[in-house]
Amino acid sequence: MTEITVEIILGYIRQLSAPDRAKLFKILVSEAIKPANGTSSGQKKSKPLPIPVPDPEPNRRWMASHRAEYAGQWIALDGDRLIASGATEAEVADEAEANGVYLPLIGYIPHPDEPTFIGL
């Protein structure tokens, strides 16, 4: 009988479509924050694990390297990997979600001659 290993499982996961990988990710995350021993209504519930924050440095390096190439577009990044680019924030966010990316950076890259928005 073939032994099941992490490498074999990862091979199967790589064959899944992006939406199925996103679905699997959500299932795994929800299972990871459940108590290992289960709790009954009379027992004290454990706190959920903190959500890890991605390292922003790969995003910064990508933005510095590709700023001119994507000027005037919305982009979604997963570290130093471009996931989506487009004219609107909504279409870029939808594509990032469909790809199952955990906490993507979604932002707008202005043209060099565009005025800086300072808000009100």
C-alpha positions as CSV (number, residue, x, y, z in Angstrom):
1,M,0.0,0.0,0.0
2,T,1.3,3.5,-0.9
3,E,2.1,5.7,2.1
4,I,0.4,9.1,2.1
5,T,2.9,11.9,2.4
6,V,2.7,15.7,2.4
7,E,4.4,15.7,-0.9
8,I,1.8,13.4,-2.5
9,I,-1.0,15.6,-1.0
10,L,0.6,18.8,-2.3
11,G,0.8,17.2,-5.8
12,Y,-3.0,16.7,-5.7
13,I,-3.6,20.2,-4.4
14,R,-1.5,21.7,-7.3
15,Q,-3.9,20.0,-9.7
16,L,-7.0,21.7,-8.2
17,S,-8.5,24.8,-9.9
18,A,-7.9,28.1,-8.2
19,P,-11.4,28.3,-6.7
20,D,-11.1,24.8,-5.3
21,R,-7.7,25.7,-3.8
22,A,-9.3,28.7,-2.2
23,K,-12.1,26.5,-0.8
24,L,-9.6,24.1,0.6
25,F,-7.6,26.9,2.2
26,K,-10.7,28.2,4.0
27,I,-11.5,24.7,5.2
28,L,-8.0,24.2,6.5
29,V,-7.9,27.6,8.2
30,S,-11.3,27.0,10.0
31,E,-10.1,23.6,11.2
32,A,-6.8,25.1,12.4
33,I,-8.5,27.5,14.8
34,K,-10.8,24.8,16.4
35,P,-9.7,23.4,19.7
36,A,-7.8,20.1,19.3
37,N,-9.7,18.3,22.1
38,G,-13.1,19.8,21.5
39,T,-14.9,21.7,24.2
40,S,-18.3,21.1,25.7
41,S,-20.6,23.9,26.7
42,G,-19.4,23.7,30.3
43,Q,-15.7,24.1,29.5
44,K,-13.9,27.3,28.9
45,K,-13.4,28.0,25.2
46,S,-9.9,28.6,23.9
47,K,-9.1,31.8,22.0
48,P,-8.6,31.5,18.3
49,L,-5.0,31.6,17.0
50,P,-3.8,35.0,15.8
51,I,-3.8,35.5,12.0
52,P,-0.2,35.8,10.7
53,V,0.6,39.0,9.0
54,P,2.4,38.7,5.7
55,D,5.8,40.3,5.3
56,P,5.3,43.6,3.4
57,E,8.9,43.8,2.1
58,P,8.4,41.6,-1.1
59,N,5.4,43.8,-2.0
60,R,7.5,47.0,-1.6
61,R,10.3,45.5,-3.8
62,W,7.8,44.5,-6.5
63,M,6.2,47.9,-6.5
64,A,9.5,49.7,-6.8
65,S,10.5,47.4,-9.8
66,H,7.3,47.5,-11.7
67,R,5.8,51.0,-10.9
68,A,6.3,52.4,-14.5
69,E,5.0,49.2,-16.1
70,Y,1.6,49.2,-14.2
71,A,1.1,53.0,-13.8
72,G,-2.6,53.9,-13.8
73,Q,-3.7,50.4,-12.9
74,W,-5.0,48.5,-9.9
75,I,-2.8,45.6,-8.8
76,A,-3.1,42.6,-6.5
77,L,0.1,41.2,-5.1
78,D,1.0,38.1,-3.1
79,G,4.5,39.0,-1.8
80,D,6.6,39.5,-5.0
81,R,4.0,37.8,-7.3
82,L,1.5,39.7,-9.4
83,I,-1.9,38.1,-9.1
84,A,-4.0,40.5,-11.1
85,S,-4.0,43.9,-12.6
86,G,-6.8,46.0,-14.1
87,A,-8.8,49.2,-14.4
88,T,-10.9,48.8,-11.2
89,E,-10.3,47.7,-7.7
90,A,-13.3,45.4,-7.8
91,E,-12.1,43.3,-10.7
92,V,-8.6,43.0,-9.2
93,A,-10.0,42.0,-5.8
94,D,-12.4,39.4,-7.4
95,E,-9.5,37.8,-9.3
96,A,-7.3,37.7,-6.1
97,E,-10.1,36.0,-4.2
98,A,-10.7,33.5,-7.0
99,N,-7.0,32.6,-6.8
100,G,-7.3,31.9,-3.1
101,V,-4.6,34.3,-2.1
102,Y,-4.2,34.9,1.7
103,L,-4.3,38.7,2.5
104,P,-3.2,40.0,-0.9
105,L,-2.0,43.6,-1.2
106,I,-4.5,45.5,-3.4
107,G,-3.5,49.0,-4.5
108,Y,-3.5,51.6,-7.2
109,I,-0.2,52.6,-8.9
110,P,-0.6,56.3,-10.0
111,H,0.9,57.7,-13.2
112,P,4.0,59.8,-12.3
113,D,2.2,63.0,-13.4
114,E,-1.0,62.2,-11.5
115,P,-1.6,64.6,-8.6
116,T,-1.3,63.0,-5.1
117,F,-4.6,62.4,-3.4
118,I,-4.6,63.7,0.2
119,G,-8.2,63.1,1.1
120,L,-10.7,65.2,3.0
